[in-house]
Amino acid sequence: DLLELYGLFKQANEGDNDTRDDDLLELYGLFKQANEGDNDTTAPFFIDFKAKAKWNAWNGRKGM
């Protein structure tokens, strides 16, 4: 359910938990897919590791 996913995403971003980076990226990818659909943006420059990881997390949900 989208509301539950949003709650988990919000909780993860508050920083008062033990959520691992991989879990945060998975939540991010699901959140972006649920709210914006398939990723049709250009991949960020490879040296921008954080942006690239987020882009990959969202892009990995394409067609979901």
MINU-11668 format. One record per residue (C-alpha): x, y, z; residue number from 1. Coordinates in steps of 0.5 Angstrom, whole numbers. Each point is the difference from the previous one (the first is absolute). Last residue first. Example, Ala and Ser with C-alpha at 12.3 -4.5 7.8 and 13.67 -1.06 7.14 Angstrom:
REM residues 2
> 27:-2:14:2 .
> -2:-7:2:1 .
***
This chain:
REM residues 64
> 13:-5:-24:64 .
> 3:1:-7:63 .
> 6:4:2:62 .
> 2:-2:7:61 .
> 7:-1:-1:60 .
> 0:8:-3:59 .
> -2:2:7:58 .
> 6:-3:4:57 .
> 5:1:-6:56 .
> -2:8:1:55 .
> 1:0:7:54 .
> 7:-4:0:53 .
> 2:5:-6:52 .
> -2:6:4:51 .
> 4:-2:6:50 .
> 6:-2:-4:49 .
> 1:6:-4:48 .
> 6:-2:-4:47 .
> -4:-4:-5:46 .
> -4:6:-2:45 .
> -7:-1:1:44 .
> -4:-4:-5:43 .
> -5:3:-4:42 .
> -7:1:2:41 .
> -6:-5:-2:40 .
> -1:-4:6:39 .
> -6:-3:0:38 .
> -6:2:4:37 .
> 0:7:4:36 .
> -3:-2:7:35 .
> 0:-7:1:34 .
> 7:-1:-4:33 .
> 3:6:4:32 .
> -2:-3:6:31 .
> 2:-7:-2:30 .
> 7:2:-2:29 .
> 1:4:7:28 .
> -3:-6:4:27 .
> 6:-4:-3:26 .
> 5:5:0:25 .
> -2:1:8:24 .
> 1:-8:1:23 .
> 6:0:-4:22 .
> 3:6:5:21 .
> -2:-4:6:20 .
> -5:2:5:19 .
> 2:0:7:18 .
> -5:6:2:17 .
> -1:7:2:16 .
> 3:3:-7:15 .
> -7:3:-1:14 .
> 1:-2:-8:13 .
> -2:-7:2:12 .
> -6:2:4:11 .
> -3:4:-6:10 .
> 2:-6:-5:9 .
> -4:-5:5:8 .
> -6:5:0:7 .
> 0:1:-8:6 .
> 0:-8:0:5 .
> -6:0:4:4 .
> -4:5:-3:3 .
> 2:-3:-7:2 .
> -3:-7:2:1 .
***
